[in-house]
Amino acid sequence: MSSKDTILQRLRNRSGGEITAPDCDFSVLRRPDWSTGEKLDLFQKMIESVHGEVHRTTESEWVGVLAGLLQSRGARTMLVSPVQKIGLALKEAANSRDDLPDLLLYDEAIEQWQEELFTTVDVGITSTRGAIAETGSLILWPSADEPRLMSLVPPFHVAVLYASELYATFHEAMQAQRWHESMPTNALLVSGPSKTADIEQTLVYGVHGPKELIVLVIE
């Protein structure tokens, strides 16, 4: 008998019988059947309440919207994935327009260009795996092609979210996407830019990560 079996047997003997898990009642986590528009309105309200920024756009216009936002901030360089859909779209757009920051490709191991990442990259742009309306949280699913450093290191983090991938609650997102079947090493929930209240209990933004979070919602 293994150590685990021994411990479980002792517990059974002490309780006088088999140990059974209680029935789980997730009814408290269910929300009304909100429309996409209602979820988007709530998501925007929640994330803007913590200094996030939301811009609603379309598949054909998001690159132009992005270019305008980054020009107004004086961004010079933007880190993109060389293989993800967003990175491919920006690489193609850069061939025909001159209002985008210089594109840097995340195509090397971090050890090869760590200093450049931390000193010269102004913007990191990432895809999302959806968002949670109730809490105003983005779901990021880091991978080798789009690692978490892209969203955690640069001063500006731009996230591209499809409105069709908005969920009412965290529970709904996990169920719909079947998180129990496969998860990355790190699943990130991003609710606004970096912030801390460690210094004299005063809330400060941009201390441990991006000082601004810009969400482009493609409707």
Secondary structure as UniProt FT lines:
FT   HELIX           3..15
FT   HELIX           27..29
FT   HELIX           36..48
FT   TURN            49..51
FT   STRAND          52..57
FT   TURN            59..61
FT   HELIX           62..72
FT   TURN            73..74
FT   STRAND          77..80
FT   HELIX           85..94
FT   TURN            95..96
FT   STRAND          102..105
FT   HELIX           110..119
FT   STRAND          123..127
FT   STRAND          131..132
FT   TURN            133..136
FT   STRAND          137..140
FT   HELIX           149..152
FT   STRAND          156..162
FT   HELIX           163..165
FT   STRAND          166..167
FT   HELIX           170..176
FT   TURN            177..181
FT   STRAND          188..190
FT   STRAND          195..196
FT   TURN            198..201
FT   STRAND          204..205
FT   STRAND          212..218
//
